[in-house]
C-alpha cells in the first residue's frame, strides 16, 4: 500500500522553485493525458510595484487558464479533452519608474488522482474514512493502469517510427550505392573510350 502511494505521488506531483527576473517571461512544458484533471498551485513573493501573471496554453495556443496579478498564492485547474502538451508561462511586469527586483516563485503541479479532492466525495456519498481510502486506492490503480497503457502506446509509436526510419535509411543507402556504382561504371567506360580515341590503349 505504501509503495503504491509513493509511486503515485512521485509520478503525478511535480514541484519547482526558482528565481524570476523582473520584466521577463519564463515558460515550462509538460504532458497531460486525455480527460486528466491538472491542478497548478503558485506561491509568489510580494514585491511592491511588480506584478506576476500566468498563462497556461495547449499545443494549439488555446488558453486553458489565465490570471493577472498573482497575490502571493494562486491556483489553476484545467482538463484537456485529448492527450496534449501544455505550456505554463510566468510573466513579470514592473511599473514604470520602479527598479525591478527578483521574485521567488514556487510551482506545484498535481495530476489525476493527486489533483482530486476526496472530502467532497466523502460528504456526498457519506463514506467512512476507510471507504474514502479504498476509493482513493482504486483511483490510483486505475491511473497506474492508464499510465502503463499510455506508455505502451508511446513505445509502440516510437518503435514504428524507428522501423520506418530504418527502412528509409536502408533504401536511401541502397539508392546511394547504386548511384555510386553507376557513376563509377560510366566513368570507367568514358575514360576507356577517351583513351582509345587518343590511341593510348588498344
N, C-alpha and C positions, 0 to 999 in steps of 0.2 A: 504493500500500500504506500509506504513512504517513498519507494523507488518510483512508483507511478506519479506521485505528486511532484517529486523532484524533477522527473523527466518533463512533465507538462509545464512546470514553472520555468525550467531552463529553455524550453522550446518556444513558449508563447509570450514571454515577458522580456522586453528589451529596455535598457536604460542607458542614457548618455548624459554626461555633464561636461560643459565646455565653456570657454570664454568667448563672448561675441563682441566683435569690434564695432564701434559706432559707425552709423551710415553705411552698413554693409548688409549683404544678404547671404545666408548660408542655407543650403538645401541638402536633404537626406532622402534616400530612396529605399523602399522596402517592398517586398512582395506580399500579397494577400490572396487568399483563396476565394472562390466564389461563395457569396452569401455568408461571409465571415464578418462578425462584429469586431470592430477595432476601436479601442479607446486610446487616446493620447492625452497625457497629463503634463502640464507645463508648470515650472517654477522659475520665476524671473526676479532677479534683484531689482529693487526700485531705485532708479536714477532720475533725479529731478530734471525736467526739460527734455527727456528722451522717451521714445515710445517704441514698444516692441509689438509687431504684428505677426500673425502667422497665416499661412495659406496652404491648404492641402489639395493637391490636384491628382487626377488619374493620368494614365498614359496618353489620353486624348485631350489633355488640358482642361478637362471638366473640373469645376470646383466642387470638392467633396465637403470642405469645411473652411471657413474663413472668419477671422476676427481681427479687429483693430484695437490696439491698446490693451495688452495683457496687464492686468493689475495683480502683480505678484503671483497669482495662481490662475490657471485656466484648464478647461477640459474640452476635448473634442471627441465626437463619436461619429462613425460612418460605417455603412455596409455597402460593399461593392456587389453588383449583380453577377459579374464574371471574375475569374482569376485575373489579376492585374498587378501592375507595379504602380504604387502611388509615390508621390513626391511631397515632402513636407519642407516648406521654406519659411525661415525665420528672417524677418526684415527689421532692421534697426533704423530709426529716424530721429535725428537730432534737431531740435528747434534752432531757428536762425539766431546767431549771436551767442550761442552756448557752446562751450568746449565739451566735446564728446568724451564719454568715459566707457569703459568696458562693462558689459553685462555678464553676470554669471547665470547661465541658463541650464536647467535640468529638464530632460525629456524622458518620460517613461511611457512605453508603448505596450499595450496588452491586447492580445488577440484571442478570438474564440472563447473557450471556456473561462480563461482568466479574466476576460472582459465582462463576463456576465455577473449580475448581482442576484444572489440567491435569497436575499432577505425578502424581497417582494414575492418570489415564488413560494417561499415557506409560508408567508402570511396568506397568500391567495389560496393555496392548497391545504392550509392548516396542517403542514407537515412537521413532524418531530425532527429534532436536530440530527438524529441518526438517519432519518429518511432523506434529509437535505444532503447529508454527506454521501449517501448512496446515489442520489441524483447527480451530485457533482462528479462522483467517480464514473458513473455511466456516461455522462457527457464527455469526460476526459477520455474514456475508452473509445468512444465514437470519434473524437477528434484525432486520436492517435491513429486509428484505422484509416481515416480520411487523409491524414498526413502521409502515411505509408503508401496509400493508393496514388496520391498526387506525386510523390517521389518516384514511384514506379513508372507512372505515365511520363514524367520528365526524363527518366532514364531511357525509356523506350524511344522517346522523341530524339534524344541525343544520340542513341545508337543508330537510329535510322539516318540521322544527319551525317554521322561519321561514315556509315556504309555508303551513302550516296556520294559523299566527298571522296572516299577512297576509290569508288568506281570511276568518278570523273577524272581523278588524278591518274588512274591506270590508263584510261582511254587517251588522255592527253599525252601521257608518256609514250604509248604505242604510236600515236599520231606523230609525235616529235621524232621518234626513231625512224619511222617510215619516211618522213621528210628528209632527215639527215642521210639515210641510205640512198634515197632518190637523188638528192643533191650530189652525194659523193659519186654515184654511178654516172650521172650526167657530166660531172667534172672530168672523170677519167675518160669517158668517150670523147668529150670535147678536146681534151689535151691530146688524145691519141690521133684524132683527125687533124689537129693542128700540126703535130709533129710529122705526120705522114705528108701533109701538104708542103711542109718545109723540107721534106725528104731527109728528116733526121732519123727516122726509123722506117723499117720495111712494113 
